[in-house]
Amino acid sequence: MLEGLIVKALSGYYYVKPLRDNQLISGEDQAVQCRARGIFKKRGISPLVGDRVMYSLTENGEGTVDEILPRSSELIRPPVANVDLAVLLFSVKEPDLNLLLLDKFLVHIEHAGLDAVIVLTKQDLTEASDESAEKVKRMYEEIGYEVMITSSLQGIGVQQVKDRLAGEISVFSGQSGVGKSTLLNALMPGLALETSEISLRLGRGRHTTRHVELIELDNGGYVADTPGFSQLDFLELGVEELSSCFREFAPLAAECKFRGCSHLHEPGCRVIQAAEDGIIQVGRYEHYVEFFTEMKDKKRRY
């Protein structure tokens, strides 16, 4: 058997790039089209893009995925394995910056245990005097996140993003229409991914990415370009885990009066006090309360 990396999954086929000495063999035509063994379905598991696998070649020049090697990470949405870094793309304009959705993405990324980089796109659509992107950048950097401001059309921040992706398997995620494909095209001229215009009436873009695929950069990095989406659910996350996904809450929660404090109404709650005192961002705390309520409601329904 041979070892390889699944770089694309489409219509029941898995496209596997061979590994040599634990390194990917570069080249556009190296991927082998494979089917997965039926044993995976019986076990209730599926190969994912990003999986390192053992595969064997068949007589017709295709292959069969025989074994999935242990994963270092696994995302449910988008379905990608072994990701090192999550790149969360949110546009400054068209659609307008949605901090509630950004915080929801960050909760999922924290729960998955991944590093995150926030990339604010379409800076070219703002007025020179508009400092909203810089304000958001400072806000999230204070929490401890890495934030980059970009304009793919003007080339602002593109090289900085590319340097950060070198040698990593990264996943690009964010609301539809924020410019994921446009940024990837700027990172790799000649890639020519399909992009779409934004529906101003709806405030979102048409979905242009139809499947999950690892796109190879010329600096050793691979990027999972994933279907755009505007909603996430919390079904895979326990309500008791939510506060740990707000990284600025962690040092405060240890000082709460009651163990297992929900940070909603308990007396002696240091998180509530910190929000009232402006030590943590009030908006972030309000999003926490909204997510907590949403999770409790969903668990009652399900």
Disulfide bonds with the S-S distance in Angstrom:
none
